[in-house]
Amino acid sequence: MKFKKEAQEDLDYFNQHNKKKVIKIFELIEDIQSNPFRGKGKPEPLKHQWQGCWSRRIDDKGNRLIYKVESDVIIIVSCRFHYKK
């Protein structure tokens, strides 16, 4: 598993401001490791500039865990906001 810089910054933000979200993020990551394309958080494949990535809902306020799977490696792209560019 790898975290892009932006994803690590997002995680650091939640660690300072909302530790419950950090717990939720790691629950989703654990589920992704078991099955990257089904499970918790309503996984969905993304389109357009996000093609190749998947998202899972962290909450109902628009925060999404964006990730991609390359070979056997899960790359966490971001985990705050909703499909930011």
C-alpha positions in Angstrom: 0.0 0.0 0.0 1.2 3.5 -0.9 -0.1 6.9 0.0 0.3 9.8 -2.5 1.5 13.0 -0.9 -2.0 14.6 -1.1 -3.6 11.6 0.6 -1.1 11.7 3.4 -1.8 15.4 3.9 -5.6 14.7 3.9 -5.0 12.0 6.5 -2.9 14.4 8.6 -5.7 16.9 8.4 -8.3 14.4 9.7 -5.9 13.2 12.4 -5.8 16.8 13.8 -9.5 17.6 13.3 -11.6 14.5 13.2 -10.1 11.2 14.5 -13.3 9.3 13.8 -12.8 9.9 10.1 -9.3 8.5 10.4 -10.8 5.3 11.9 -13.3 5.2 9.1 -10.6 5.6 6.5 -8.6 2.8 7.9 -11.7 0.6 8.0 -12.2 1.3 4.3 -8.5 0.6 3.5 -8.7 -2.7 5.4 -11.8 -3.6 3.3 -10.1 -2.6 0.1 -7.2 -4.9 0.9 -9.7 -7.8 1.1 -11.6 -6.9 -2.0 -10.7 -3.7 -3.9 -13.9 -3.5 -6.0 -16.7 -4.5 -3.6 -17.5 -3.9 0.0 -18.0 -0.9 2.4 -18.4 2.7 1.3 -20.2 2.0 -1.9 -17.2 1.4 -4.2 -17.6 2.9 -7.7 -15.2 3.1 -10.6 -14.5 6.7 -11.6 -14.5 8.2 -15.1 -12.9 10.9 -17.2 -9.7 12.3 -15.6 -10.2 9.8 -12.8 -10.4 6.7 -15.1 -8.6 3.8 -13.5 -9.4 5.0 -10.0 -12.2 3.9 -7.6 -13.9 5.8 -4.8 -15.5 4.9 -1.5 -17.6 7.1 0.7 -16.1 8.2 3.9 -19.1 10.1 5.0 -22.3 11.8 3.6 -20.6 15.2 3.4 -18.7 14.5 0.2 -15.5 13.1 1.5 -14.3 10.2 -0.6 -11.4 7.8 -0.4 -9.9 7.8 -3.9 -7.6 4.9 -4.8 -6.3 2.8 -7.6 -5.0 -0.7 -7.9 -1.8 -1.3 -9.9 -0.7 -4.9 -10.0 -0.9 -5.9 -6.3 -0.3 -2.4 -4.9 -3.1 -0.2 -3.6 -2.4 3.5 -4.1 -4.4 5.9 -2.0 -4.8 9.1 -4.1 -6.8 11.2 -1.7 -9.2 11.0 1.2 -10.7 14.4 1.6 -13.4 16.3 -0.4 -15.1 14.9 -3.5 -13.0 14.3 -6.6 -10.8 17.3 -6.4 -8.5 17.9 -9.3 
